[in-house]
Amino acid sequence: MNEYCSHCNYKFEKEPGYFFGAMYVNYGLTVAQGIATYVIAQFFFKETFDLRIIPIIAVVIIAMASINIRLSRLLWIYMFKNYSM
């Protein structure tokens, strides 16, 4: 991979530790998915809080983990993109 863009001289490689903030975005996405899964799953159970919902939430969170990592990094990059170029 090139270090700089040949057209606009944009530096592709970020400094070490740049993506630490993406962990917070990933946490927010995971919590939002857990809450959304609970809201959707509660309609399928008679009780307000049924313990069978917890494994459903866990499966959804684990299934979406690899997508959340990529999405959180993408969101983190676009939050700090310099649009003045």
C-alpha positions in Angstrom: 0.0 0.0 0.0 1.2 3.5 -0.8 2.1 5.7 2.1 0.7 8.9 0.4 -1.8 9.5 -2.4 -0.1 10.4 -5.6 -2.9 12.9 -6.5 -3.6 14.8 -3.3 -0.7 13.7 -1.0 -3.2 12.3 1.6 -1.4 10.1 4.2 -3.1 6.7 4.2 -1.4 5.3 7.3 -2.7 6.7 10.6 -0.7 7.2 13.8 -0.4 4.3 16.3 -3.4 4.2 18.5 -5.7 6.0 16.1 -8.4 3.3 16.2 -8.6 3.1 20.0 -11.6 5.4 19.7 -13.3 3.0 17.4 -13.6 0.7 20.4 -16.1 3.1 21.9 -18.1 3.3 18.7 -18.1 -0.5 18.6 -19.4 -0.6 22.1 -22.2 1.8 21.3 -23.1 -0.3 18.2 -23.2 -3.5 20.2 -25.3 -2.0 23.0 -27.8 -0.6 20.4 -28.0 -4.0 18.7 -28.6 -5.7 22.0 -31.4 -3.3 22.9 -32.9 -3.6 19.5 -32.8 -7.4 19.7 -34.5 -7.3 23.1 -37.2 -5.0 21.8 -37.9 -7.3 18.8 -37.6 -10.6 20.8 -39.9 -9.5 23.6 -42.9 -9.6 21.3 -42.4 -13.4 20.9 -42.6 -14.1 24.6 -45.5 -13.8 27.1 -43.6 -12.5 30.0 -42.0 -9.0 30.1 -38.5 -10.3 30.7 -37.9 -14.0 29.9 -34.5 -15.5 30.5 -34.6 -17.1 27.1 -34.1 -13.7 25.5 -30.5 -13.5 26.8 -29.1 -16.3 24.6 -30.8 -14.7 21.6 -29.2 -11.4 22.3 -25.8 -13.1 22.8 -26.1 -15.0 19.4 -27.0 -11.7 17.6 -24.0 -9.9 19.2 -21.6 -12.7 18.4 -22.9 -13.0 14.8 -22.6 -9.2 14.2 -19.1 -8.8 15.9 -17.0 -8.9 12.7 -19.4 -6.5 11.0 -19.3 -4.2 14.0 -15.5 -4.0 14.0 -15.4 -2.9 10.4 -18.3 -0.5 10.7 -16.9 1.1 13.8 -13.6 1.7 12.2 -15.3 3.2 9.1 -17.4 5.5 11.3 -14.4 6.5 13.3 -12.5 7.4 10.1 -15.3 9.5 8.7 -15.8 11.4 12.0 -12.3 12.8 11.6 -12.1 13.1 7.8 -10.8 16.5 6.7 -13.2 17.8 4.0 -11.2 20.9 3.3 -9.1 19.2 0.6 
